[in-house]
């Protein structure tokens, strides 16, 4: 039994690593294109800071392409994981499951709801579940002596249907937690700015690209519309500190990262400056339980300090590029710097020594 569990664990770990290798180009290309869209708008004169990356036509095109690349990241991750769990035939079910996890689809809202998206964690669950569902179905079909042509017809249909039902049942739980956190935010924002900021930061980090992160962003954006700019500064501080903490950890704790991971982490310097968290997904997807807590510490510290200092921001995009319009910019930078240091240390301590890197160094 112990041996079997170890085999399953190894299979899943290898599948996730393979999936991460496939999504790195999506993360890099999407992040760089969106970063360029911000820079172009800033250099050549955006209509407003609020619409950064969507003012000039060329910037809008770049941002649109980058957004498409990001939107494909989680479905591809899920599909590749599924295919590597058992067989390439599971790829289709994995893609569909990953898309539904990202889209936040549920039985009551089959076309999706961003408030119920389960993000990276949901995509990994979808990929693993799709792989094993397909494996069980293949064994059943072979055992029943069903012809190859019929198995090719029915296997994709049944596996896609089953994984979809699994994700449609998982997403509502995320939506419920999201609703509870949103209500907490409304109450806490009136009581303690620091706790308010910490909650926003944690929501940003705990499910990268998922419902909590999107809710924190939506909450902060709605606050701007009502004339309250503290929440957006806190969210932006978290967005900046997450990729920068991963980047710094790869620079300081070099033996904790493979040479490939170290190369991927270098791009997070640019992503951090631009406030784009998706660049960290390839790293945290590979070892979520070791990286996400560090990202949460970075985001919680920076967002909490930013809100406590009363920093403000009128733009929902741009990262450090929009520092000129940040209220109390020095305090904002101090908040980010402190969060990055905290997250860096946490990630460095949590990650295991990398044998491949150590062997290379020796």
C-alpha positions as CSV (number, residue, x, y, z in Angstrom):
1,X,0.0,0.0,0.0
2,X,2.8,2.4,1.0
3,X,4.7,1.5,-2.2
4,X,1.6,2.1,-4.3
5,X,1.0,5.5,-2.7
6,X,4.6,6.5,-3.4
7,X,4.3,5.5,-7.0
8,X,1.1,7.6,-7.4
9,X,2.8,10.5,-5.7
10,X,5.8,10.2,-8.0
11,X,3.6,10.0,-11.1
12,X,1.6,13.1,-10.0
13,X,4.8,15.0,-9.2
14,X,6.4,14.2,-12.6
15,X,3.2,15.1,-14.4
16,X,3.0,18.5,-12.7
17,X,6.6,19.2,-13.6
18,X,5.9,18.3,-17.2
19,X,2.9,20.6,-17.2
20,X,4.9,23.5,-15.8
21,X,7.5,23.1,-18.6
22,X,4.7,23.5,-21.1
23,X,3.2,26.6,-19.6
24,X,6.4,28.6,-19.1
25,X,6.3,30.1,-22.6
26,X,2.6,31.2,-22.0
27,X,3.6,32.9,-18.8
28,X,6.7,34.6,-20.3
29,X,5.1,35.7,-23.6
30,X,1.9,36.8,-21.9
31,X,3.7,38.7,-19.1
32,X,6.2,40.5,-21.4
33,X,3.5,41.5,-23.9
34,X,1.3,43.0,-21.2
35,X,4.3,44.7,-19.6
36,X,5.1,46.3,-23.0
37,X,1.5,47.5,-23.4
38,X,1.9,49.3,-20.1
39,X,5.2,50.8,-21.0
40,X,4.0,51.9,-24.5
41,X,1.0,53.7,-23.0
42,X,3.2,55.4,-20.3
43,X,5.9,56.6,-22.9
44,X,3.5,57.7,-25.6
45,X,0.8,59.1,-23.4
46,X,-2.1,57.1,-22.2
47,X,-5.5,58.8,-22.0
48,X,-5.6,57.9,-18.3
49,X,-3.7,55.9,-15.8
50,X,-6.9,54.0,-15.1
51,X,-6.9,52.5,-18.6
52,X,-3.2,51.7,-18.7
53,X,-2.4,49.2,-21.5
54,X,-5.7,49.9,-23.3
55,X,-5.3,53.5,-24.5
56,X,-3.1,53.4,-27.6
57,X,-4.2,50.9,-30.4
58,X,-0.8,49.0,-30.5
59,X,-0.7,48.8,-26.7
60,X,-4.3,47.4,-26.7
61,X,-3.3,44.8,-29.2
62,X,-0.3,43.7,-27.2
63,X,-2.4,43.5,-24.0
64,X,-5.1,41.5,-25.7
65,X,-2.5,38.9,-27.0
66,X,-0.9,38.7,-23.6
67,X,-4.2,38.2,-22.0
68,X,-5.0,35.3,-24.4
69,X,-1.7,33.7,-23.6
70,X,-2.5,33.9,-19.8
71,X,-6.0,32.5,-20.4
72,X,-4.5,29.4,-22.0
73,X,-2.0,28.7,-19.2
74,X,-4.2,26.8,-16.7
75,X,-6.1,24.7,-19.3
76,X,-2.8,23.7,-20.9
77,X,-1.3,22.9,-17.5
78,X,-4.3,20.7,-16.6
79,X,-4.2,19.0,-20.0
80,X,-0.5,18.1,-19.9
81,X,-0.8,16.8,-16.3
82,X,-3.7,14.6,-17.4
83,X,-1.8,13.3,-20.4
84,X,1.3,12.5,-18.3
85,X,-0.7,10.8,-15.6
86,X,-1.7,8.0,-18.0
87,X,-2.1,8.6,-21.7
88,X,-2.3,11.4,-24.3
89,X,-6.0,10.5,-24.7
90,X,-6.6,12.2,-21.3
91,X,-5.4,15.5,-22.7
92,X,-8.8,16.6,-23.9
93,X,-10.5,15.9,-20.5
94,X,-7.7,17.7,-18.8
95,X,-8.0,20.8,-21.0
96,X,-11.7,21.0,-20.5
97,X,-11.4,20.5,-16.7
98,X,-8.7,23.2,-16.5
99,X,-10.8,25.6,-18.4
100,X,-13.8,25.0,-16.2
101,X,-11.7,25.4,-13.1
102,X,-10.4,28.7,-14.4
103,X,-13.8,29.8,-15.6
104,X,-15.5,29.1,-12.3
105,X,-18.3,27.1,-13.9
106,X,-20.7,25.3,-11.6
107,X,-24.0,23.3,-11.9
108,X,-26.0,26.5,-11.3
109,X,-23.8,28.7,-13.5
110,X,-22.5,26.4,-16.3
111,X,-21.1,29.3,-18.3
112,X,-18.8,30.3,-15.5
113,X,-18.4,32.9,-12.7
114,X,-15.0,34.4,-11.9
115,X,-16.0,34.5,-8.2
116,X,-16.0,30.7,-8.2
117,X,-12.8,30.1,-10.1
118,X,-10.5,27.7,-8.4
119,X,-7.4,28.9,-10.1
120,X,-4.0,27.0,-10.1
121,X,-5.1,24.6,-7.5
122,X,-8.3,23.8,-9.3
123,X,-6.4,23.3,-12.6
124,X,-3.9,20.8,-10.9
125,X,-6.8,18.9,-9.4
126,X,-8.6,18.8,-12.8
127,X,-5.5,17.5,-14.5
128,X,-4.8,14.8,-11.9
129,X,-8.5,13.7,-11.8
130,X,-8.8,13.7,-15.6
131,X,-5.7,11.5,-15.9
132,X,-7.0,8.9,-13.4
133,X,-10.6,9.0,-14.7
134,X,-9.3,8.3,-18.2
135,X,-7.1,5.5,-16.9
136,X,-10.0,3.8,-15.1
137,X,-12.3,4.2,-18.2
138,X,-9.6,2.7,-20.5
139,X,-9.2,-0.3,-18.2
140,X,-13.0,-0.8,-18.1
141,X,-13.4,-0.6,-21.8
142,X,-10.5,-3.0,-22.4
143,X,-11.9,-5.4,-19.8
144,X,-15.3,-5.4,-21.4
145,X,-13.7,-6.2,-24.8
146,X,-15.2,-3.1,-26.5
147,X,-13.7,-2.5,-29.9
148,X,-11.0,0.2,-30.5
149,X,-13.2,2.3,-32.7
150,X,-16.0,2.4,-30.1
151,X,-13.4,3.2,-27.3
152,X,-12.1,6.1,-29.3
153,X,-15.6,7.4,-29.7
154,X,-16.8,6.9,-26.1
155,X,-13.7,7.5,-24.0
156,X,-13.3,11.3,-24.8
157,X,-17.1,11.9,-24.3
158,X,-17.3,10.0,-21.0
159,X,-14.0,11.3,-19.6
160,X,-14.8,15.0,-20.5
161,X,-18.3,14.6,-19.0
162,X,-17.0,13.1,-15.7
163,X,-14.2,15.6,-15.2
164,X,-16.6,18.4,-15.9
165,X,-19.0,17.2,-13.2
166,X,-16.1,16.9,-10.7
167,X,-15.0,20.5,-11.4
168,X,-18.6,21.8,-11.4
169,X,-19.0,20.4,-7.9
170,X,-15.6,21.8,-6.7
171,X,-16.0,25.4,-7.9
172,X,-19.0,26.3,-5.8
173,X,-17.0,25.6,-2.6
174,X,-14.6,28.2,-3.8
175,X,-17.4,30.6,-4.5
176,X,-18.8,30.2,-1.0
177,X,-15.5,30.9,0.6
178,X,-15.1,33.9,-1.7
179,X,-18.5,35.3,-0.6
180,X,-17.6,34.9,3.1
181,X,-14.2,36.7,2.5
182,X,-15.9,39.5,0.6
183,X,-18.3,40.1,3.5
184,X,-15.4,40.0,5.9
185,X,-13.6,42.7,3.8
186,X,-16.6,45.0,4.0
187,X,-16.6,44.7,7.8
188,X,-12.9,44.8,8.4
189,X,-12.3,47.8,6.2
190,X,-14.2,49.9,8.7
191,X,-12.3,48.6,11.7
192,X,-8.6,48.0,11.0
193,X,-6.7,49.1,7.9
194,X,-3.8,46.8,8.6
195,X,-6.0,43.6,9.0
196,X,-8.0,44.8,6.0
197,X,-4.7,45.0,3.9
198,X,-3.5,41.7,5.1
199,X,-6.7,39.9,4.1
200,X,-6.5,41.6,0.6
201,X,-2.9,40.4,0.3
202,X,-3.7,36.9,1.3
203,X,-6.6,36.7,-1.1
204,X,-4.2,37.9,-3.9
205,X,-1.7,35.2,-3.1
206,X,-3.5,32.0,-2.0
207,X,-5.1,31.0,-5.3
208,X,-3.1,32.7,-8.1
209,X,-5.5,33.5,-10.9
210,X,-8.5,32.1,-8.9
211,X,-11.6,33.5,-7.3
212,X,-10.0,35.0,-4.2
213,X,-7.4,37.0,-6.2
214,X,-10.1,38.2,-8.7
215,X,-12.4,39.2,-5.8
216,X,-9.7,41.2,-4.1
217,X,-9.1,43.0,-7.4
218,X,-12.8,43.6,-8.1
219,X,-13.3,44.9,-4.5
220,X,-10.4,47.3,-4.9
221,X,-11.6,48.5,-8.3
222,X,-15.1,49.1,-7.0
223,X,-13.6,51.0,-4.1
224,X,-11.9,53.3,-6.7
225,X,-15.2,54.1,-8.2
226,X,-16.6,55.1,-4.8
227,X,-13.6,57.3,-4.1
228,X,-11.6,55.0,-1.8
229,X,-8.1,54.3,-3.1
230,X,-6.4,52.5,-0.1
231,X,-7.6,49.0,-1.2
232,X,-6.1,49.3,-4.7
233,X,-2.7,50.4,-3.3
234,X,-2.8,47.3,-1.0
235,X,-3.6,45.0,-3.8
236,X,-1.0,46.5,-6.0
237,X,1.6,46.2,-3.3
238,X,0.8,42.5,-3.1
239,X,0.9,42.1,-6.9
240,X,4.4,43.6,-7.0
241,X,5.8,41.8,-4.0
242,X,4.8,38.2,-5.0
243,X,6.9,37.9,-8.2
244,X,9.7,40.0,-6.7
245,X,9.9,37.7,-3.6
246,X,10.2,34.6,-6.0
247,X,12.8,36.4,-8.0
248,X,14.9,37.4,-4.9
249,X,14.6,33.9,-3.4
250,X,16.0,32.4,-6.6
251,X,19.0,34.9,-6.4
252,X,19.7,34.3,-2.7
253,X,18.8,30.6,-2.2
254,X,20.4,29.4,-5.4
255,X,20.7,25.7,-4.3
256,X,16.9,25.6,-3.8
257,X,16.2,26.1,-7.5
258,X,17.2,24.1,-10.6
259,X,19.0,26.0,-13.4
260,X,15.7,26.0,-15.4
261,X,13.7,27.3,-12.5
262,X,16.3,30.0,-11.9
263,X,16.0,31.1,-15.5
264,X,12.2,31.2,-15.2
265,X,12.5,33.2,-12.0
266,X,14.6,36.0,-13.7
267,X,11.5,37.0,-15.7
268,X,9.7,37.7,-12.4
269,X,11.8,40.8,-11.9
270,X,10.0,42.4,-14.9
271,X,6.7,40.9,-13.8
272,X,7.1,42.3,-10.3
273,X,7.9,45.8,-11.6
274,X,4.7,45.6,-13.7
275,X,2.6,44.1,-11.0
276,X,1.9,40.9,-12.9
277,X,1.6,37.8,-10.6
278,X,1.0,35.2,-13.3
279,X,4.7,34.9,-14.0
280,X,5.0,33.0,-10.7
281,X,2.6,30.3,-11.7
282,X,5.2,27.9,-13.3
283,X,7.2,28.0,-10.0
284,X,4.3,27.6,-7.6
285,X,2.5,25.0,-9.7
286,X,5.5,22.7,-9.3
287,X,5.6,22.9,-5.5
288,X,2.5,24.8,-4.4
289,X,2.7,23.9,-0.7
290,X,6.3,25.3,-0.5
291,X,5.9,28.4,-2.6
292,X,2.4,29.7,-2.0
293,X,2.9,30.2,1.8
294,X,5.9,32.4,1.0
295,X,4.0,34.4,-1.6
296,X,1.2,34.8,1.0
297,X,3.6,36.1,3.5
298,X,5.0,38.6,1.0
299,X,1.6,39.7,-0.1
300,X,0.2,39.9,3.4
301,X,3.0,42.0,4.8
302,X,3.2,44.4,1.9
303,X,-0.6,44.9,1.6
304,X,-1.0,45.2,5.3
305,X,1.7,47.8,5.7
306,X,0.5,49.7,2.6
307,X,-3.0,50.0,4.1
308,X,-1.7,50.8,7.5
309,X,0.4,53.6,6.1
310,X,-2.6,54.9,4.2
311,X,-1.1,54.6,0.7
312,X,-3.4,55.2,-2.1
313,X,-3.6,54.4,-5.8
314,X,-6.0,55.3,-8.6
315,X,-4.9,52.8,-11.2
316,X,-5.7,49.1,-11.1
317,X,-2.8,48.3,-13.4
318,X,0.9,49.1,-13.8
319,X,2.8,48.0,-10.7
320,X,5.8,50.2,-9.9
321,X,5.4,51.9,-13.3
322,X,2.5,53.9,-11.8
323,X,4.5,54.9,-8.7
324,X,4.2,58.7,-9.6
325,X,0.4,58.5,-8.9
326,X,0.7,56.5,-5.7
327,X,-0.2,58.5,-2.5
328,X,2.7,58.2,0.0
329,X,5.1,56.5,-2.5
330,X,8.0,56.1,-0.1
331,X,5.8,54.2,2.4
332,X,4.5,52.1,-0.5
333,X,8.0,51.2,-1.5
334,X,8.9,50.4,2.1
335,X,5.8,48.1,2.3
336,X,6.8,46.3,-0.9
337,X,10.4,46.0,0.2
338,X,9.5,44.5,3.6
339,X,7.0,42.1,2.0
340,X,9.6,40.9,-0.6
341,X,12.2,40.2,2.1
342,X,9.7,38.3,4.2
343,X,8.4,36.3,1.3
344,X,11.9,35.6,0.0
345,X,13.1,34.2,3.3
346,X,9.9,32.1,3.7
347,X,10.2,30.6,0.2
348,X,14.0,29.9,0.6
349,X,13.4,28.1,3.9
350,X,10.4,26.1,2.6
351,X,12.0,24.8,-0.6
352,X,14.1,21.7,-0.5
353,X,17.7,21.6,-1.6
354,X,17.9,20.9,-5.4
355,X,20.2,18.0,-6.1
356,X,20.5,18.8,-9.8
357,X,21.7,22.3,-9.1
358,X,24.0,21.1,-6.3
359,X,25.6,18.5,-8.6
360,X,26.1,21.1,-11.3
361,X,27.8,23.5,-8.9
362,X,30.1,20.7,-7.5
